[in-house]
Amino acid sequence: MRIIPAIDIIEGKCVRLTKGDYSTQKTYNENPLEVAKAFEAHGIAYLHLVDLDGAKAKHIVNQKVLENLASKTQLKIDFGGGLKSDEDLHIAFECGAQQITGGSIAVKEPQVFNQWLKDYGSDKIILGADVKNEWIATDGWTKTSSLSLFDFLEDYQKQGVKYTICTDISKDGMLMGPAFDLYQKILGQTDLKLIASGGVSSIEDLPRLAALGCEGSILGKAIYENRISLKALEHFIINSN
């Protein structure tokens, strides 16, 4: 299972929110490159970079941060947050993203998202599935749609989607453990490569997610609040290989 730390960006700084609420913003480091290099130094190969300004503005904003991290580390970066147009996507890939994540766009403009799948291939485009009580949420998690998670995933699997990042919003930033039951259900009902996101609170959560069959796990607050040390992640990665 891939270990994928998250760096969330507001005004160029590394921050975290709780349940996607911008009023809960906490700044952990004003230099995202410093954070990314620390990850890399401990054997981490992947990064989930989220442009929170972009999510609000509905277009890419922090591409300079992406470019900086991609050019000054070897991390394979998946980038998301506000990607709404072909131009946004072009900028993200030009600036060094290996993959992009599309969430709200996949709900509201499926024809655009499906065209991205055709143009860039399913290895490059990750389906972002953010959920509240098994209903898909959009707009930086501020709105809940009338779309069931399982219908959403099954429809996109038919369109050729391979990867999905599923975040149970009720777990995000709460440090109370991931949505194990939800992930088990997804893996039982689809053939998608599932990247678990939200709620990881201790190193013990990781072997449980791996045992379920998750392809990756995104970690955020647990690292920044020192619940999981980078040294412990290094050991997990070594022992998993």
FENGIVEN-V32186 format. One record per helix or strand of 2 or more residues. SS is the DSSP state (@ for helix, = for strand). FROM is the first residue (numbers start at 1). TO is the last residue. If there is no record, write none. Layout:
[[SS,FROM,TO] [SS,FROM,TO]]
This chain:
[[=,2,10] [=,13,18] [=,21,29] [@,32,41] [=,46,51] [@,52,57] [@,63,72] [=,76,80] [@,86,94] [=,99,102] [@,104,108] [@,110,120] [=,125,132] [=,135,138] [=,143,148] [@,149,158] [=,163,168] [@,180,189] [=,193,197] [@,204,212] [=,216,219] [@,221,224] [@,230,240]]
